[in-house]
Amino acid sequence: MPQQRIAIAVPLEESLLQPLYSWGGRFDWSHVREVHLVHVVKKNITPLEFGLVEMPDENTYQEMAPTLEKYLRDEAQKIIPDKYRGEVFFHLTRDFSPEEEMIGVLKKTNVDLLVVSTRGKHGFEGLFHSSFTDKMVKYSPCDVYVVRPQAKK
């Protein structure tokens, strides 16, 4: 099997991280030469009396960046096994559209596979919810592997 480059979309929510930990423990890492862990901070525009405010602004983002970079490194240790000997890269960025930003990172890094976790909403609950995962499945320039939460017993 050819050596692969994979990207892992790293969320902040614990419920979305647990399935990634489990997947990482089961995955065959022997054919992977590069892993790109990516987190996109969503920028928001909020209208206030005196105008529009971007959150987080550039200063706030710069203050957050070291903590988020450490977070990505810590999560990498929980997802990627110690025996993995390939290269690991970390990508931290921000955008109004995390989905579009992620697609840009995927194109730039030329990965073969994106791993993303989902909340597993379906039926009526998922009908009106356009998720990050859904957009990655539809628009990603590479294959997408969706990690689902464990079924509730």
N, C-alpha and C positions, 0 to 999 in steps of 0.2 A: 504494500500500500504506500502511495506517495506521502511524503511529509506534508502535514497540513499546518495552516495558520488558522487559529480560531479566536473569536472575540467573545467575551462574556459581558453582557449588560449587567452591571452591578447596581441593584436597587438599594434604597435605604431601609425599606420595610423588612422587619425580621421575618414576617410570614412569607415573603418572597425569597429571602436568603436561605431558609432551611432546605427547600427543594434543591437549590444549587449545591449546597454542601453534600447532600445525599448523592446527587448526580456525579459530582467530582470524585467521590469515593468509588463509584462503580465504573466510571469511564476509563477506557483504555488509552492512556496518555502516550503510549510508545510510538505512535505515528504523528505526534504533534511536535513541530519545531518552534512555533511561536504562539504565545497566548497574549492577547490584548484585553486587559480589563478596562472597561469604559464606564464612566458615570457622567451624565449630562445634568447639570443643575438647570432647572427650568426658570427662565426669567419671566416675570409678570409685569404688566403695566397696570397701575391702579390710578383711577381718576380721583383727584382731591380738589378741594376748593381752589387752590392756587395753580393747578395744572396736573399734568400726568407725572407719575413717579414710577421709575423702574426699580424693581426689587428682584434679586439683590442688585444694588448698584455696584459699580466697579470696585470701589473701596471695600465694601462689605464682602464681595466675592474674593478679593485678594486676601482679606482676613480669614475667610473660610477655607481657602485653598490648602494650606498646610494640614489642617485637620482632616479634610476630605482625602487628601493624598495618603495620609497615614491610614485612614479608614480603608482605602482601596488595597493598600499593602497588607493590612490585617486580614481583610476578607480573602485575599489571594491565598494566604496561608491556610485558610479553612476550606477553600474550594480545591486548590491544586495540591496534590499529594507531595510529600517531601522528596520522594524518589524521582520526581519530574526533573529532567536535566536540560530542557529547552530554554529558550529566552522568554522572559516575561516583561511586558510593557504596560505602562499605566497611562490612561488618557482621562484627563479631567477637563471639562469644558462647560460652557453654559450657552443657552440659546432660548429664544421664545418658543421654538418647536424642537423639543428633544428628539423627536422622531427623525426630523430632517437632519439634525446635527449628527445623530447616530449613523444615518445612511452615508453622510459625508465622511465620517471616520472609517466606516466599512470600506468605502471606495478608496480612500487614501491608503489604508493599510493592506488592501487587497487580500482580505481574509477569505477563507473557503467556507467557514461555518460561523454562525452567530448562535450563541446559547442565551436564551432569555427565559425568565420565569413568568408565570401567569397566576392570577388570582383564581382562575378556574371558574369564572362567572359564565353561566350559560342560561339558556331559556329566557324567561321574561327579565330576570335580573341583569343579564348581559345584553339585552336588546338595545338599550339606549346608551350603552357604555362603550365608547370607542377607545380601546386600550392601546397602549404603547406596543404590546405584543401583537395585537391585530395588525397594526400598521407595519410592523417589522415583517410579519408573514407576507403581507401584500406587496411591499415595496423594497424589501431588502435586495441588494445586488448579489447576495450569496444565499446558500442554504440556511434555513433557520431551524434550530432544534428547540422546541418549547418544553420546558420542564414544568410539570404540573404539581400542585400541592398534593400531599397525601390525602387519600380519601378519608373522610371522617367515619369512624366506626360507630 
